[in-house]
Amino acid sequence: MSINLNGVGYIHPNGMRALKDINLSIAADEQVAIIGSSGAGKTTLLKLLATSLLASSGDIQLLQHNPAQLRASTLRRLRSRIGLIHQSPPLPPRQRVVTAVLAGRLGQWTLGRACLSLCYPSDIEGARAELSQLDLADKLFARCDQLSGGQQQRIGIARVLYQQPDLMLADEPVSAMDPVLAEHTLSVLGSIARERGVPLIASLHAVELALRHFPRVIGLRAGEVLFDKAADAVSQQDLDALYVNIGLSDTAQQPAAAIANSLPNRCL
């Protein structure tokens, strides 16, 4: 397995328990959606997989390594193999898009090449190629603060694609996009993950997107795994149990089958 979690828990410094007894195995070529209400632990789980947090309890095997047992230098190398797509990408306002995309490989380059690329982009065509897949090639030399929220999210995706990681993580990667663009972007992201043979794990609030684009869906509630099923096996009862008493959106209140049937052919 590419990823294995056994009894993993996480407690924030303020004493709040975010995750409890998480047991998951994710294969090297799987695409998995994590759904659940705000505060369920989705982002914390992704941060553990990105090694920006270390588990308070349990064991994580990540790309054949246990992050908690690694020296600082080895941990840095492991992190360079993991791409995390942020809901709000950390893009310096004055930075050019091309530079933001090329930053995906800063952890893999020598210090000299990294510094040089900040002054003069070292792989313009490489950045253009990733942006083209997301219909943003025309923004190659635009400033990041001139872009919409949805465009900035796609820049963040392009940066991770350029990084070419062994594991792709995404935290609400399409939350600022309109429905059509969100569908297209997730299709592209899933297609590229399949082509490259790397796992893709994404947290999503939109249940219909999770069911449409991900073969496997994990439901988190109050920091625990409530269900872990194939997307076409997720039932209305599963969703009711996951979202009960939290103020569902109209979409999330629909039966799982109705959500799936209201969409075009599933892109799995």
Residue pairs with C-beta under 8 A, 6 or more apart in sequence:
1 25
1 26
1 27
1 28
1 61
2 26
2 27
2 28
2 30
2 62
2 63
2 166
2 167
2 199
3 24
3 25
3 26
3 49
3 60
3 61
3 62
3 63
3 167
3 199
3 201
4 24
4 25
4 26
4 59
4 60
4 61
5 22
5 23
5 24
5 25
5 58
5 59
5 60
5 61
6 23
6 58
6 59
6 60
7 21
7 22
7 23
7 57
7 58
7 59
8 19
8 21
8 22
8 23
8 48
8 55
8 57
8 58
8 59
8 60
9 17
9 19
9 20
9 21
9 22
9 55
9 56
9 57
9 58
9 223
10 17
10 18
10 19
10 41
10 44
10 48
10 53
10 55
10 56
10 57
10 223
11 17
11 18
11 56
12 18
17 223
18 41
18 44
18 223
19 41
19 44
19 45
19 48
19 223
19 224
20 223
20 224
21 58
21 224
22 45
22 58
22 224
22 225
23 225
24 218
24 225
24 228
26 32
26 199
26 201
27 199
28 197
28 198
28 199
29 194
29 197
29 198
29 199
30 199
30 200
30 215
30 216
31 190
31 193
31 194
31 199
31 200
31 201
31 213
31 214
31 215
31 216
32 199
32 200
32 201
32 202
32 214
32 216
32 217
32 218
33 201
33 202
33 203
33 204
33 209
33 210
33 211
33 213
33 214
33 216
33 217
33 218
33 231
34 42
34 45
34 46
34 201
34 202
34 203
34 204
34 217
34 218
34 219
34 220
35 42
35 203
35 204
35 205
35 207
35 210
35 217
35 218
35 219
35 220
35 242
36 42
36 219
36 220
36 221
36 226
36 242
36 243
37 221
37 242
37 243
37 246
38 205
40 220
40 221
40 222
40 223
41 220
41 222
41 223
41 224
42 171
42 203
42 220
43 171
43 203
44 53
44 223
45 203
45 220
46 84
46 169
46 170
46 171
46 201
46 203
47 53
48 54
48 55
48 60
49 60
49 62
49 82
49 167
49 169
49 201
50 79
50 82
50 84
50 169
51 62
51 67
51 75
51 78
51 79
51 82
52 84
54 67
54 68
55 68
59 66
60 66
60 67
60 68
62 78
62 82
62 167
63 78
63 81
63 82
63 166
63 167
65 74
65 78
67 75
67 78
70 78
76 107
79 107
80 107
80 108
80 163
80 165
81 165
81 166
81 167
82 165
82 166
82 167
82 169
83 104
83 160
83 161
83 163
83 165
83 167
83 168
83 169
84 160
84 169
84 170
84 171
85 153
85 156
85 157
85 160
85 168
85 169
85 170
85 171
85 173
85 202
86 156
86 171
87 153
87 171
87 172
87 173
87 175
88 152
88 153
89 100
89 152
89 153
89 155
89 156
89 159
91 100
91 144
91 152
91 155
91 156
92 100
92 144
93 143
93 144
93 145
94 143
94 144
94 145
95 143
95 144
96 121
96 140
96 141
96 142
96 143
96 144
97 127
97 131
97 136
97 139
97 140
97 141
97 142
97 143
97 144
97 147
97 155
98 121
98 124
98 127
98 128
98 140
98 141
99 117
99 118
99 121
100 144
100 155
100 159
101 127
101 130
101 131
101 155
101 158
101 159
101 162
102 117
102 121
102 122
102 123
102 126
102 127
102 159
102 162
103 159
104 158
104 159
104 160
104 161
104 162
104 163
105 162
105 163
105 164
106 114
106 117
107 163
108 163
109 117
113 122
116 122
117 123
121 127
124 140
126 162
127 140
127 158
127 162
128 137
128 140
130 158
130 159
130 161
130 162
131 137
131 139
131 140
131 155
131 158
133 158
133 161
133 188
133 192
134 154
134 157
134 158
134 185
134 188
135 154
135 184
136 151
136 154
136 155
136 158
139 147
139 151
139 155
144 152
144 155
147 155
148 176
149 176
150 174
150 176
150 177
150 178
150 181
152 176
153 173
153 174
153 175
153 176
153 177
153 185
154 177
154 185
156 173
157 170
157 173
157 185
157 189
160 168
161 192
164 196
165 198
166 198
167 198
167 199
167 201
168 189
168 193
168 198
168 199
168 200
168 201
169 200
169 201
169 202
170 189
170 200
170 201
170 202
170 203
171 202
171 203
172 203
172 204
172 205
173 185
173 186
173 189
173 202
174 181
174 182
174 185
174 186
174 204
174 206
174 209
175 205
177 185
182 206
182 209
183 209
183 212
183 213
186 202
186 209
186 212
186 213
186 267
187 213
187 267
189 200
189 202
190 200
190 213
190 214
190 267
193 199
193 200
202 210
202 214
204 210
206 251
207 239
207 251
207 252
207 256
207 259
208 251
208 259
208 260
208 262
208 263
210 217
210 231
211 217
211 231
211 232
211 234
211 256
211 259
211 260
211 263
211 266
212 231
212 260
212 263
212 266
212 267
213 266
213 267
213 268
214 231
214 268
215 230
215 231
215 268
216 228
216 229
216 230
216 231
217 227
217 228
217 229
217 230
217 231
217 234
218 225
218 227
218 228
219 225
219 226
219 227
219 228
219 234
219 238
219 239
219 241
219 242
220 226
221 241
221 242
226 238
226 241
226 242
227 234
227 238
227 241
227 242
229 238
231 260
231 266
231 268
232 260
234 256
235 255
235 256
235 257
236 255
236 256
236 257
238 256
239 252
239 255
239 256
243 252
243 253
251 259
254 262
260 266
